[in-house]
Amino acid sequence: MAAARPLPTLAARGDQLAAPAEQLRALARVPLAAEFEHKLAEHGLWPLAPERLEILQLNLGKRCNQTCRHCHVDAGPERTEQMSRATLELCLAAVERAGVATVDVTGGAPELHPDFRWLVRELTARGRHVIDRCNLTVLRLESQRGLAEFLAEHRVEIVASLPHYRQLNTDRQRGDGVFAKSIAALRDLNALGYGDGVSGLRLVLVTNPVGAFLPPAQRSLEAEWRREMARLHGVRFDALYCLANLPIARHLEWLHEGGHLDGYLARLLATFNPAAARGVMCRNTLSVGWDGRLYDCDFNQMLELGVGSGAPAHVRDFDLERLARRAIVTARHCFGCTAGAGSSCGGALV
């Protein structure tokens, strides 16, 4: 069976679900037995409060060299949104003021931003740990020659998305030829020392298969992936993160078109885990959008749900004390982070 070719972005198709407000309305129309805020309240977690800020996540823009079926950013080659140099400098100032040790750089494909390497140099010169959310195929672009070596030189942690260790499953989700390029990129990274457990060059794989189900147990799946990636492709890595696909953007479209949306939200509600809710990433992470606006997480950013009232709305007004007093903004999509073992940018939560 031939691999499916990727669709254009929702924005390129003029789909109504390209609008965050329409996504929220689609979720609101689903009959549910309880709201997310009610489940938090049952366990003494409402309002959800932030803890010490440990990670600043920067979304450099929506441009990407891939168009994946599950993408919550609705990223693609034709997207033009990108963070300005002035906003990047404001982010650096916020990193200094907040004293955060880790900066998580994402997109789109963040490496396509013209100031990506400048940003990495600035952050590492300040002693910050940098995470690059990488789609792997970007490393094989002619325009990105030397990128893998640059990342290794600056000891950037690579968190690389790969739907599956077999070609068919990956190309169905990401487009023809993506798997082969991804494996080639992983071998390049291994040759530089990434994933060897000795060099300190950390390589994490992320899997979030499309479907109306929760990901398998992360620990057992990681053992399977280690075995199969080594056996089939000679690739090694440090850890595997299993993420649930949240019902927004292109995954919301897939759920809606297939008649899975109601059942998926009901499943997320039924498997609500208070232990996962206590550890959700929005409690120790703050997200900065490509335009400098502040959000509790990357998913809220895509739904344009800014930080709550009383907190600074833009990175130019960054104020750690006011941000620490805010209540985290939640809605129905948040059930995706608290179902089962939980799901975050760092994988399972419990």
Long-range contacts (C-beta under 8 A, 24 or more apart in sequence): 1-168, 2-176, 3-167, 3-168, 3-171, 3-172, 3-175, 3-176, 4-69, 4-171, 4-172, 4-175, 5-175, 5-176, 6-66, 6-67, 6-68, 6-69, 6-174, 6-175, 7-67, 7-69, 7-250, 8-67, 8-76, 8-78, 9-67, 9-74, 9-75, 9-76, 9-78, 9-79, 9-250, 10-74, 10-249, 10-250, 10-253, 11-74, 11-76, 11-78, 11-79, 12-76, 12-78, 15-253, 17-249, 17-252, 17-253, 17-256, 18-74, 20-302, 20-303, 20-304, 20-305, 21-304, 23-248, 23-249, 23-252, 23-303, 24-303, 24-331, 26-252, 26-256, 26-261, 27-247, 27-252, 27-265, 27-331, 27-332, 27-333, 28-332, 30-261, 30-262, 30-265, 30-332, 31-262, 32-265, 32-266, 32-269, 32-332, 33-266, 33-269, 34-269, 35-332, 36-330, 36-331, 36-332, 36-334, 36-335, 36-338, 37-330, 39-269, 39-272, 39-274, 39-277, 39-335, 39-338, 40-277, 40-330, 42-274, 43-274, 43-277, 45-274, 45-277, 45-278, 47-327, 47-328, 48-277, 48-280, 48-282, 48-283, 48-327, 48-328, 48-330, 49-283, 49-327, 49-328, 50-282, 50-283, 50-284, 50-296, 50-323, 50-324, 50-326, 50-328, 51-283, 51-284, 52-284, 53-98, 53-100, 53-284, 53-285, 53-286, 53-320, 53-323, 53-324, 54-100, 54-101, 54-102, 54-284, 54-285, 55-100, 55-102, 55-103, 55-104, 55-281, 55-284, 55-285, 55-286, 56-91, 56-94, 56-95, 56-98, 56-100, 56-102, 56-103, 56-104, 56-285, 56-286, 56-288, 57-103, 57-104, 57-105, 57-106, 57-285, 57-286, 57-287, 57-288, 57-297, 57-298, 57-345, 58-83, 58-88, 58-91, 58-103, 58-104, 58-105, 58-106, 58-110, 58-119, 58-288, 59-83, 59-106, 59-107, 59-108, 59-110, 59-287, 59-288, 59-289, 59-290, 59-298, 59-301, 60-105, 60-106, 60-107, 60-108, 60-110, 60-113, 60-116, 60-119, 60-290, 61-107, 61-108, 61-110, 61-112, 61-113, 61-290, 62-107, 62-108, 62-290, 63-107, 63-108, 63-109, 63-112, 63-113, 64-107, 64-108, 64-109, 64-112, 64-135, 65-109, 65-112, 65-135, 65-137, 65-138, 65-141, 66-109, 66-135, 66-137, 66-174, 66-175, 66-178, 67-175, 68-173, 68-174, 68-175, 68-250, 69-172, 69-173, 69-174, 69-210, 69-250, 69-251, 69-254, 70-173, 70-208, 70-210, 70-245, 70-250, 70-251, 70-254, 71-249, 71-250, 71-251, 72-245, 72-246, 72-248, 72-249, 72-250, 72-251, 72-298, 72-299, 72-302, 73-107, 73-108, 73-249, 73-298, 73-302, 74-249, 74-250, 74-302, 75-107, 75-108, 75-109, 79-108, 81-290, 81-291, 82-113, 82-114, 82-290, 83-113, 83-115, 83-290, 83-291, 83-292, 85-115, 87-290, 87-291, 87-292, 87-315, 88-115, 88-118, 88-119, 90-292, 90-315, 90-316, 90-318, 91-288, 91-292, 91-315, 92-119, 92-122, 92-123, 92-126, 93-318, 94-288, 94-315, 94-318, 95-123, 95-126, 95-128, 96-126, 97-318, 97-320, 98-318, 98-320, 100-128, 101-128, 101-129, 102-128, 102-129, 102-130, 102-131, 103-128, 103-129, 103-130, 103-131, 104-131, 104-133, 104-285, 104-345, 105-130, 105-131, 105-132, 105-133, 106-133, 106-298, 107-133, 109-134, 109-135, 109-138, 110-134, 111-138, 111-139, 111-144, 111-147, 112-138, 112-144, 117-150, 120-150, 120-151, 120-154, 120-156, 121-154, 124-154, 124-155, 124-156, 129-157, 130-154, 130-156, 130-157, 131-156, 131-157, 131-158, 131-159, 132-156, 132-157, 132-158, 132-159, 133-159, 133-161, 134-158, 134-159, 134-160, 134-161, 135-160, 135-161, 135-182, 136-160, 136-161, 136-162, 136-181, 136-182, 136-185, 136-186, 137-178, 137-181, 137-182, 137-185, 139-185, 139-188, 139-189, 140-181, 140-184, 140-185, 148-185, 148-188, 148-189, 148-192, 149-192, 152-189, 152-192, 152-193, 152-194, 152-201, 155-200, 155-201, 157-202, 157-203, 157-204, 158-189, 158-194, 158-201, 158-202, 158-203, 158-204, 159-204, 159-206, 159-241, 159-345, 160-185, 160-186, 160-189, 160-203, 160-204, 160-205, 160-206, 161-205, 161-206, 161-207, 161-208, 162-186, 162-205, 162-206, 162-207, 163-207, 163-208, 163-209, 163-210, 164-207, 164-209, 165-225, 165-228, 165-229, 165-232, 165-233, 166-232, 169-209, 173-209, 173-210, 183-233, 183-235, 186-233, 186-235, 186-237, 187-233, 187-234, 187-235, 190-234, 190-235, 190-236, 194-237, 195-235, 195-236, 195-237, 195-238, 196-236, 197-236, 197-238, 202-238, 202-239, 203-236, 203-237, 203-238, 204-237, 204-238, 204-239, 204-240, 204-241, 205-229, 205-237, 205-239, 205-240, 205-241, 206-240, 206-241, 206-242, 206-243, 206-347, 207-240, 207-241, 207-242, 207-243, 208-242, 208-243, 208-244, 208-245, 209-245, 210-245, 210-251, 210-254, 211-245, 212-255, 212-258, 212-260, 212-263, 212-264, 212-267, 213-267, 214-244, 214-267, 214-268, 214-271, 214-339, 214-340, 215-242, 215-243, 215-244, 215-340, 215-343, 215-348, 216-242, 217-242, 217-341, 217-348, 218-242, 218-341, 218-347, 218-348, 239-347, 240-347, 241-345, 241-346, 241-347, 241-348, 242-341, 242-343, 242-347, 242-348, 243-343, 243-344, 243-345, 243-347, 244-268, 244-336, 244-337, 244-339, 244-340, 244-343, 245-336, 246-299, 246-333, 246-336, 246-337, 246-343, 247-332, 247-333, 247-336, 248-299, 248-302, 248-303, 248-333, 249-302, 265-332, 265-335, 267-339, 268-335, 268-336, 268-338, 268-339, 269-335, 271-339, 271-340, 272-335, 272-338, 272-339, 273-338, 273-339, 273-340, 273-341, 273-342, 273-349, 273-350, 274-338, 275-342, 275-349, 275-350, 276-337, 276-338, 276-339, 276-340, 276-341, 276-342, 276-343, 276-349, 276-350, 277-337, 277-338, 277-342, 279-342, 279-344, 279-349, 279-350, 280-334, 280-337, 280-338, 280-342, 280-344, 280-349, 281-337, 281-344, 281-345, 281-346, 282-328, 283-328, 285-345, 286-323, 288-315, 292-316, 294-318, 294-323, 296-328, 296-329, 298-345, 299-333, 299-334, 299-336, 299-337, 300-329, 303-331, 303-333, 305-329, 305-331
